[in-house]
Amino acid sequence: MRDSNDAIAWPFYVGSALALIVLVVPVLIVILTGLNAGDYMTFPPQGLSLRWIKSFLTSPTFVPAYLFSFGLAAATMAIATVIGTMAAIWIQRRGGRLAKILRGLFILPLVLPGVVIGLALYVFLISTGLPLARTFYGLLVGHVIVTTPLVIATVTAALVDFDRSLEDAARSLGATAWQAFFRITLPLISGGIGAGALFAFIVSFGQFEVSLFLSTPDLQPLPIAIYTSLRYRFEPTAAAAGIFAIALVVTSTVISARLVNFRRLFGGR
């Protein structure tokens, strides 16, 4: 029986190993390229050096772009978390046909190509004359549109197992609707909110397609700065910038994992 189970399981092990390789190998290539001692981006690296790390830390292009991306991602995370949480709660409680339609509309940015969203938003801002095209606020709107569905998805998942009778019990004991929400509902779905906020930050920080249409030479997120640099120079400084981006994503994931019970959120105990 055990041999039969092993025979069935090994294709899944192989598939998992291949998926892990596909995810990890590009990250390792970026890290090793950023530590390359040579003058150009080559792999395998021509020795290891911190030369391009130092170049990144003193770069008048990449450091401002990194800080700009961090601030943009933080603002996006805050706005998307509030909007996404409110939308998910309303949809879950509203129910019915309208809720299903709205849920589909809110999830639409997840399935549409980022290029389509970026182009559509750029054309909309230009054609309507709104003073948001090629501005920080235009970028912020685009990033919020892309990331809000992630928050809606995670909060909706957290609301599936939420027992509304707990709110009713709190109301029967004299709590107002807002008190019941902040003291009962919010703590119980905090895992979904935290996970959605994390995803919103990470996706916004690495967002390329929407930023490509809405950024300017003076307002360049890090992915656009890396892309622009690689168009004219093939220096490993761009890979070094990628190392710092990876470090930020990993750090935020580790911190959030300590604050958010992901196992509970995704069905574990």
N, C-alpha and C positions, 0 to 999 in steps of 0.2 A: 504493500500500500504506500509505504514511504517512497519507494523508488518511482512509483507512478506519479506521486505528487511532485517529486523532484523533476521528473521529465516534463511535467506541465509547467513548472515554475521557472525553469532555466531560460526560456525565451523572454520572460518578463525581467529577469535579472540582466540579460544581455541588453534589452531595450533600455532599462534604467541606466546601465553603464554608458551606453551610447549617448543618451540624453545628457548625462552628467558631463561627458567629454565635450559635447557641443556647447554646453553652457560655460564650462570652466576654461577650456583651451583658449578661446579668444581673450578672456581676461588675463590669462598668463602671458599671452603674446604681447598685449598692450603693456603689461608691467615690465617684461624683459626688454621691450623696445624702448621704453622710457628710461631704462637703466643702461642703455647701449653706450659704449664708449666711443663709437664711431661718429662721423660727421653727418650721416644720413640715417633714415629709418630703414634698418635692415634686420632680417631675422633668418638665422640665429644672430644674436648680437655679437659685435666684435669686441668682446670683453664687457665688463660691468663697471659703471661709473655713476657718480651722482652729479655729473656735469650738467645734464639736462634738467635735473630737479632744481638745481641752483638757477639755471636759465629761466625756468618757469617762475620761480619765486621772485625774480627781479624783472619779469616781463611786463612792459607797460600795456600789453594787450591782454594776456591771459589772466593776470591777477584781477584787474577790474571786471573782466568777463565772468570769472569765477564768483566774485562777490556779488555781481549783478544777478547771476543765476540763483545764488543762494537766497538773496532778498526776494526775487521774483517767485521762487518756489515756496518760500515761507508765506508770502502774501496769498499766493494761490491756494496753499494748503488751508489757511485760515478761512478764506471765503468759501472754497469748495466744501469744506467740512460743515460749515453752518448751513449752506444751501442744500447740500446733499442729505444731511441728517433731517432737516425739516421736510424735504420732499419725500424721503423714504417713509417717515412716520405718517405723513398725510396720506400717501398712497396706500400704505398698509391698513390704515384705519378707514379710509374711504371705501375701498373695495369696489366691486362692480365693474361694469364695462369701461367706464371712464378711467378707472385706475389702471386697467390693463393697457389702454391706449397710451396713457401718460407714461407708464413704465416702459413701453416700447419706444416712445419718443426720447425719453431720458437716456436710454441705453444706446440710442442710435450713434452718438459720437464714438462709441467703442468699436463699431463695425465699419464705419466709414473710414476710408484712407485719410491719414493726416493731411496729405497734400490737398485733398478735396475740401477739408474743413478750412485749412489756411487760405486757400484761394477764394473760397466762398466768403469768408469773413473779410478778406482784404477788399474784394469787389464790393461787398455790401457797405463797408465803411467809406470807400471812395465814392460810390454812386450816391449815397445818402448825404454826403457832405459832413458827416460827423467828424469832429476834430480828434479822432482817436487813432486813425491810421498812422502807422509808423511812430507810435508813442508808447510809453510804458503802460499806460492804461489800456491801450489796444492789445498789447501783448498779454496783459493780465486777463483781459476778457477771453482771449483765445485759449489761454492755459486753463482758465476756470471751466470753459465749455468742455475741454478734453478730459479734465480730471473729476468733475462732479459726478459723472456716472459711476466711477469707481467707489466713491463714498456711498452713493445710493445702493450699490450692489452689496457692500459689506454691511451696511446698517440694516438693509432688508433681511440679510441672512441672520443677523443677530435678533431681529424682531420675530422671526419665525417661531422661536420657542418661548417668546415672551408671553406671560400669562397676565392678561389685562385685569383679571379679578384682583390682582395685587393693588392696582390703582384704585379699583372700586372699594376695596377694603380701607385704603388710606382715606378716601373721600368720606366713607361712612364714619370714620373716626374724627372727622372735623377738618381734614386737610383740604386746602383749596386745590384747584386743578393744577396751578403752577407748582405748588408745593409737592403734590403727588408726582408731577413730572420730574422735578429736579431731585427729589429724594428717593423715588422708587424707579421710575423708568430709565432715567439717564444713567445711574450707576449700573443697571443691569445690561444696558446695551453699549456700555463704554468700550468694550472690546471691539465691537464692530466699528464704532466711531474712530477709535485709535488706529485700527488697521486701515480704514479708509483714508485717514489723514496721512498716514505713512505712505500709502500708495500714491496719493495725490502729490506729495512732496517729491517723491522719487521720479514719477512720470514727468512732472513739471520741470525738474532740474535737468532731465535728459531730453526734453522735448525739442525736436528738430524741425519737423515739417511746418508746423504753425509758425514757429519763430522765424523760419526762412522768409515767409511772406510779410511778416509784421515788424521785423527788426530793422535797424538802421546801423550805419557804421559807428554811431555814437551810443547805440543801445544794442549791444551784442551779447546774448547769452553765451555761455561757454561752448555748447555744441556748434553754434554758428561761427564762433571765433576759431575753433579747431578746423572746421570746414574751410574757412577763408584762408587760414594759414597753410593748409595742405594744397590749396590751389596754386600757391605761389612759391612756397618753400616746403621741402620735404624733410624738415628737421625733426628730431625726436622730441623737441619741446612740446609738440602737440600730444605725443604719447605720454609725456610726463604730466601734462594737464589731465589726461585720462586717468592716470594713477590717482591723482587727488580727487577726481570725481568718483572713482571706485571707492576710495577710502571714505568719502562722505556718505555714500550710499550704504556701505557695510556698517559704518558706525551708527547711522540712524536706524538701520534695521536691528542691530544688536540692542540698542537702547530701547527701541519700541517693543522688542520681544520681551524685555524685562518688565515693561509697563503694561503690556497687553497679553492676555491669555489667549494666544492663537489656537492652542489645542481645543479650548472650549469653544472658540468662535467657529472653528471648522469641524465641529462634531466630536472632538475627543473628550476625555475626562480629565 
